[in-house]
Amino acid sequence: MSDRPIADYALLADCQTAALVSSDGSIDWLCFPHFDSRAVFSRILDDEGGHWFIRPSGDFSRSRTYLDRSLVLRTDFRTSTGSASLTDALAAGPNRDGHELGAQAPHLLIRVLTCTGGNVDIDVEFAPRPEYGLIKPLLIADDGRIRCHGGPDTLGLSATVPFTTGATARAALTLHAGQRAAFALQHTMAGREPAVWQEEDILAQLDTTLTSWRNWSALHQAYQGPWADLVHHSGRVLQGLTFQPTGAIVAAPTTSLPEEAGGVRNWDYRYAWVRDASFTLDALWVAACPDEAEAFFRWMSQAAAQSVEHHPDLQIMFGIRGERDLTERTLDHLSGWRNSRPVRIGNGAWNQRQLDVYGELLAAARRLRHYLDGLDAHARRFLAGLADAAAARWTEADQGIWEVRSGPQHFLYSKLMCWVALDSALDLAEDLGAADRIPDWTATRHDIRTAIEEHGWNDAEKAYTQAFGSSVLDASVLMMPIVGFTAADSPRMAATIHTVRTKLTCANGLVRRYHPADDGLPGEEGAFLLCTFWLAQALAMAGEVGAARDTYECAIRCANDVGLLAEEIDTVSGELLGNHPQAFSHIGLVNAAWAISQAEYAEDQP
């Protein structure tokens, strides 16, 4: 059973895949060469899932940080005899113009250990277990590297120290002040031999990666406002979760880190959701730049494009290359993090019906309306068809934003986003060549507003609720002012914000998604970080800037020592829960910071 806290892991990324490394120097998650590839290290899900650690022998203390304006990680170890620094990175390749981060990634994991004082005894253990731990490969030492034989992955570990080999390779060494050891693990396509990397080559790749990240940051990160360091860091995390060949952004680089320890709410997040589109574009606009926003929208609109007439339900999520079939299966040989089973790959929500996605995609198009000039007639027709589909189907039930695995309902959020679809389409009608639809779209938009006000409001709760006629409170209604449906300080919305603060907020100041929960799944879940950032954003928009800041501070205090957020927080222990790091949490962090900065600016105006 894997028991290490999720918060103990830092992220390495090359904009094609990601690794998680623990505070004591163990790589416990890595899918090579891409986010959705089969893991070669998966100890985070099972002790036998494979790992690669580099750490001092015996007792030691440690601290870590990302090197300035990068996702290159430095871990500092201190023992009774000396100190050492371990620098870890997924090589990103050159990025001379600032827009090519990861485009030439060599699928190379770099680790450089330097003794910074005294002398330090070091243990190294390299235990790849391809196909999520199914395979114990044969490791053969050969000409300055270790070759990994077995399974579909071709791996080569170059090292400046000798190893003993078997199914696990081990090395023991002593470094004195100024000495270093360098390691490079490369993945190549089947039939191709990984290169032998010399120390100077490894150091050159590390330097190139640092320069590439800093070039990207210098060009993209101009936000100046409260919590600027966190906003910029979150922008780099979102960039790290971007699949550079297509522009897709994965929801998280991991699978099956649970919403409840020992529970069954364990999902594969290594895919891109249409729902994330408008939220992500807003965050990229603040924390990155319009180039990344355009790349994401271009990929999303191409992946989603289809004949709306023949396939009226827009698919809600896609693989990182635009794949549609994401059939879910379980890996029963893995015990799961803290016995949280099953471990899943694929995601069964891919063929759910969720009507809110029309609004998310059209809101993204409105955000990037200048890009529409480059769309051909087919793409314009597709976007206009989305508005027609929203107008035709908004009265139907669906699974909603939270992808419940119980029966469909008339979720308020789905109706809201159909309203957004039509509101966006009306704003874009001339660009889409759809001026003739304006009267019909206007009438339907009015009908949706009327239905939300008549059926979505609950007098007893003094709040908009999860579904029409329901008394269940749901934090997704906080999106109503954020998407422009109503003013945050309108009487009903102000009352709703107050109800969310009093009835969905836990003792630690964090917000649950909904209560009471009947979503077709057993067990409980933690507080949801994105919902907490939504509350902060709604409070800022309502002019309650002090309360917005307090709520925001509650959320960011949950970040681990290197500024990463998972999906949820255990309401009792305060531990991070869910897949890690979670794009949605960092998107919420960025967007709420921007809203608070704008509210503070407005307060300062005469």
N, C-alpha and C positions, 0 to 999 in steps of 0.2 A: 504494500500500500504506500502510495506517495503522500507524504504528510507535510512537506515544506509549505509555509504560508505563500499564497499567491503574491503577496506584496514583496516577497524576497527576490522577485525576478525583475531584471532589467531587460530592455529591448535592444537588439541589434537588428539593423535592416539595411538592405541595399536596393530597395524599390523593386525587388522581384521576389524576395522571400524575407523571412525574419527568424531570429533565434531568441530564446530566452536564456539568460545566464543568471545564476544565483549569486548571492553576495559572497559566497566562499569559492567562486570561480568555476562552477560546474555548468556546462551547457546541457540543459535538460530538455530542450525542445528545439528542433530544427527540421524543417521540411526543405529538401533540396531537389531541384533548383528553384522551385516556385512555391508560393504560399500554399497552394492546394496539392502539392506533391506529397507522396507518402513519407512520413517522418522517418529520419534516420536516428534521431535522438528523441525519445518520448518519455523519459523518466518522470516528467511532471504528472503523467497519467498512470505510471506503474513503476515500481522499483526496478523491474527487469526490462524497462523500455529503452535503455541505452542512454549513455551520458559521455561527457568528456570533461574531466576536471583537471585544473592546474592550481595547486594550493600548497602552502607551507606544511611541512610535517609537524605533528604535535599541535600545541596550543598556539593560537594567534588571534589578533584582533584585526578588524578590517573596516574600511570606509570606501566609498566610491562616488564617482561623479562622471557626468558626460563632459568631454572636452569641449571647450567653448564653441558654440554654434554648430554642433554636430551631434550625431548619434554614435560617436566613438566613445566607448566606455573605458574608464580607468579605475581599477580597484587597487587600493593601497593596503598591503598586508604589513603587520608588525609582529615580530616574534621576540623572544628573550635575547636573541643573538643579532638581530638586524631587521632590515625592512626591505620590501620589494614592491614593485608596481607592475600590475598586469594590465595591458592594453588590449582590448578586444574590439573587433570590427568585422562586419561583412563588407568586403571590398566593393566600392561603388563604381570604380572605373573613373576615367577622366570626365570633367564637366566644365569645359573651358568657358562656355558662354552662359553658364548658370542655369540652363534649361534642360540639360541632358543627364541629370543625376540618375544613375542606375542604368542608363541606356546601354552602356558597355560593361556592365557588371560581369566579372569573370567567374562568378559562382565560387567564391573563395572566402573562407572564414579564416581570419588572421588573429593570431594571439602572440603577443610579444611580452616576455617577462624580463624585467630589469631589476637587479639588486641595487637599491638606492642607499644602502648603508650596512656596515658590518658584513655578516654572512648569513645566508638563509638556506636551510634544507627544503627541497621542493619534491613533492610527489605529483606525478602525472599519470592519469588513467584514461585511456581512450577505448570506449566500448560502444562502437556503432551497432545499432540493431535495426537494420532496414525493415521497411514495411510495418511500421508501428510496433516493432519489437518481435515480429514473427520470426526473424532470421538472426541466427548467431553466425556471422560471417567468419571466414578464414582470413586472418590478418598475416601478411607476409612482409617481412622487412627486406627491402631491395633498393640498393643504390641511393641511399639518402632519403628514402621515403618508406611508408607502409602502404601497401596496396590492400584494398578491401575486396574480397572475392565472395560472392553470394548475393542473390537477389538482383533486382533490376538496376541498382545504383552502382555506378562506377566512381569510387572514392579513392583519393590518394592523399595521405598525410605526409607532408614534408616537415622535417624537424632537424634542428641542429644538435640533438642529443640522441643517443642510442636507446632503443626500446627492447624489451623482451616481448614476444608475441605469442598469440594463441587466438582464442575468441575475444580476448581482451589484451590490449597492449599496455605495458606499464614502463615507467621510467622514474628513476630517483637521481637527483642531482643536487649539488651544492653550488650556489652562486655567491661570489664575493663582490664587494662594492664595485660598481661599474660594469660588471659582467651581465650578459643577457643570454636568453634562449628564445629562439623564434620558431613559430609553428604556423603551418598553413594547410588547411583542409580544402581540397578542391573536388567539385563534382563535375563530371563530364558525361556526355552522352554515351550510351552503351557502345562498346567497340572502340572507343577512343581512350588512350592512356592519359591520365592526369600528368601535368608537368611536374618536374622536380624543381621546387622553389628554393633558391639559395637565400641566405639571410639578407643580403643586400636587396634581393628582389622583393622579399616580404616587407622590408622596411620601406621600400619605394612604393609598394601598393598601399601601405598604411598612410604614408604621406599624401599620396594622391587622393585617398578617400577623405582625409581631413580637409584637404584643399577643395575637393568637390562639394562637401557639405557647406563649407564656409562661403564658397562662391554662390551656392544656392541661397543661403541665408542672407548674404549681403544684397542680393538682387530682389529678394522676395519679401523680406520681413521689415516693414516700415511702420507697423502699429506702434503708436505712442500713447499710452494711457495707463490706467491702473492695472497692476499685475502683468506688466509687459513681458517680464521674463517667462512667466508661465504661459502666456499667450504664444510667444515665439516658440517655446519648447513644444507646445501642443501642435503648432503648425508643422514643426519638424516630425513629430510623431505621425501626423496625418500624411505627410509626404512619405515617411518610411513605410506606411501601410498602403501606398499606391503601387499598383502593378504597372510599371513604366511602359511596357510594350503596348498597353491598351489605354491606360488612364483610369482603369477601374480602381476603386478603393475598397479594400476588404473591411468588414465590420470589426474584425479582430484577427490576429494571426494564429489563433489557437482553436481547438475544438474541445468541448465537453468539460471545461472548467465550470463547476456547477453554480447554480443560483442558491443552492442549499447544500451544505456539507452532508454527504451520505444520501442525497436525494436523487431524483430522476430528471430534474430539469437541466439537462446537459445537452448543449446544441453545438453544431459545427458552424462557426462564424466566418469561415475563410472564403466568403462570397461577398458580392456587392448587391445591396438592396436599392431598388428604385426609390423607396421611401427616404433614403438618406440624401437624395439628390439635392433638394432645396436647402436642407440644413447644412449639408456639406459645402455647397456653393457659397453660402453666407460666411461660413467659417474660413474657407480658403480665401475669400475676398479680404478678410480682415488679417488672417495670420499667414497667408502665402501671397498669391497674386492671381490676377485674372487668367494667366496662361494655364495654370493648373486647373482652375475652375472650368475653362473652356474644354480642356482635354477630357475632364470627367464627364461633362455634359455631352460632348461629341460621342464618347464611348457609350454612355447610357442611352442616348437617343438611338444610336445604331443598333445596340443590343436589343432594345425594346421594340424596334420598328417591326411592324407586322400589319396585316390587313385587319383593321378594326372591324370591318364589316363581317369577316369570316371568323375572327377570333376576338370577340368583344371584351373578354377578360384579359387585361394587360398583365403579363407575368410580373410578379412582385420582386424577383431576385434572379441573379444570373451568376454563372461562373466568371472568373476573372478574364476569360477570353470571349465571353458572351454566351457560354454554354447554357442551355435551358434545362436539360434533364439533370437534376441534382438529387436523384433518388437516394434516400437515406438508408443506411444499414448500420449494424452494431458491430463493434470489435470486442467480442466476448472474452478474448484472452487477456484484456487489460482490466485491471481492478478499478481504475479510475482514481482521481484525486480524492483522498480520504474515503475510499470505497463508494464513490459516487458513480453508480452504474445506471444505465449502460453508457459506454463510450460510443459516441456516434460519429460517423463521417457521412457527408451528404446532409441535406436538410429537407425534411418532409414538408416544410412550409412552401416549397417552391411552386406547388400547384394549388395553393390555397387561393381563395377569392378574397381580395382586399381592395375595396373600391377607392380607398384614399390615394392610391398610386397615381391616378389621373391628375389629381391636384398637385402632387409632388413634382411630377415631371413638367407640367405646364408652368408651375411657379418657377422652376429652374429655367425654363425657356424665357420667361419674362425677365428674370434676373440677368440673362445674357441675350437680351433682345437684339443687340448689335450683331451677334453671331448669326442671327437668322438670315441676314443678307446672303450668307454663303450656302444656305440650304437650297436643295433643288425642289422641284414641284412635288415630288413624291414625299419628301420629308415634311413639307408644309402641309400637305394633305393629311399625313399621319398625325401631326400635332392637332390640326383642326378636328380630325376624327376622334381624338381623345376627348375633346370637349363635347362632341356629339355623344360619345359613349357615356360620359359622366352625366349628361343631361337625360339620357335614356334610362340609366340604371341606378340613379341615386336613391330611388325608393326601395331598392332591393336590400336584403340582408347580406352580411359577409362575416369574415372572421376578425376583422378589425386590426388596428395598429399593433396589438400585442400578440397577434397570431394565435389566438386561443384554439385549443384542440377540443373544445366543446362545440355545441351547435352554433350556427350563425345567428347574429342578432342585428338589430338596427342601431349600430354604434354611432354615437354623435360625432366622433372624430371622422368617421368615414363620410358622413353627410357634410361636415365642415369642409373636408378637402374636395368634395365634389363642387361645393360652392367656390372654393379657391380655383378649381379647374376652369369654371366658367368666368370667374372674375378675371383670371389671367388671360383667358382666350379673348374676352371682350377688349382687354387692353392691347392684345396682339392682333386683333381681327384684320386690320389693314395689312400687317406684315405677312399674315398667313393667307392673304387673298380670300378672306372669308367674311367680308363685310355684309354679305347677304344673310349671314346667320345671326347678326346682332340682335334683331328683335326676339327670336326664339331663345337665344342664350340669355338675354336680359330677363325675359319672363321666367325662365326656369331658375335662374339665380334668385329671383324674388321668392319663388315657391320654396326653395330650400331654406332661405332665411326664415320664412314664416313657419315652416315645419320645425326648425330648430328651436325657435322661440316658444312655439306651442307645446312641443313634445319633449324637448331636451331639458327644459327647466323643471326643477322639483321644488315646490314651495316649502315642503317640510324640511328639506335639507338646506334650503336657501343657497342652491348651487345648480349649475348645469351638471348633469350626471353622465355616466358612462354610455347609456343607451336610452333610446326613446322609451318613456314610461318606467324607467329604472330608478331605484334609489341608491345604486352602487356609485360611490364616489370614484373618480378617475382623474389622475393628474393630467391626462392628455387634453382635457378641456382648457388647460392653461395656454394652449396654442391659439385660442380664439383671438386674443388681442395681437399675438405675435404674427399671425397671418393676415391681420387687417380686417377681421370680421366685425369686431367691436372694439371700442376704446377700453383700455385696461381700467379706467376709473369710472366707467359707466356703472349704474347702480347694481345691475345683475352681475357684472363681471367682478366688481369690487367685493360683492358678497361671496362670490365663488372663490376668489383668491383667499378671503378670510376663512372660508370653510376648509379649503385645502390646507391652510396653515394650522388649523386647529384639529382637524380630524384625520388627515393623511400624513402629517408630519410626526416623526418619531421623537423620542426624548433627546436624541443627539442632534436634532435639527434637520435631519434628512427626510426625504419624501418617498413614500411608497407609491407604486404605480396605481393601485386601486385597492378598495376595501369595501365590503368583504369580497373575497376572491372566490369565484367559481369558474375556473378556466379549463376544466376538464382534466386537470393534472393533480396528483396527490402532492402533499407537502406544502412547504412555505417558501418564501423568497425573502431576500433582503431589501433594504431601501435602495431606490434606483437613482443613481447619480444624475442621469440626464433629467429626470423629473425635478430634482432639486435645483439644477441650473435653470430649468423652465420657470420655476417659482421665482428665482432671483430675477430673471429677465422680466417676468410679468410685473413683479413689484416695482422694478425700475421704471417700466413703462407707465405704471400707475402713479408715479411720482413719489413712491415710498422708498427713497434711495437708501436711507439708513437700514431699513429692514432688508432691502435687496443685498446690501453689502454683507450684513450679518449672515444671510442665507448662503451667499456665495462663499464666504469664509468657512462655513460649516462643510461645504462640499470640498473645497480645495485642501482642507486639512486632512482629507482622506487619502491624498496622493502619497505614494511611497517615497522613499528617500531620494529617488531620482526623478520625481515628478510624474509618475505614471499612475493612471486610474484604470481600474477594471470596470465592470458593468454595475456592480452592486456592492453594498456594504452590509455585513451582518449586523443586525440591529442590537444584538447583545454584546458580542465580542469586539465589534468595530473592524473586523477583518475584511479585506477585499474579497469579493466573490465574483464568479462569472469569468468569462473569457477576458484575456489580459494581453496587452492593453486594449481598451475598448474605444473605437473611433467615436462612437456616439457620445461618450463621456467627455472626450477632449473637444468634440464639436460644441457640446453644450457649454464647456468652460469658455471657449473663445466667444461664442455668440452672447453669452450673458455678460462677459467682461465688456464687450462692445456696447451693449444696451446700457449698462451702468455708466460707462464713460460718457455716452450721449446724454443720459439723464443728468449727470453731474455738470456737464457743459451747459445744458439748458438752465439749470439752477443758477449758474454763475452769470447768466445774461441779464442785463438791466431790464 
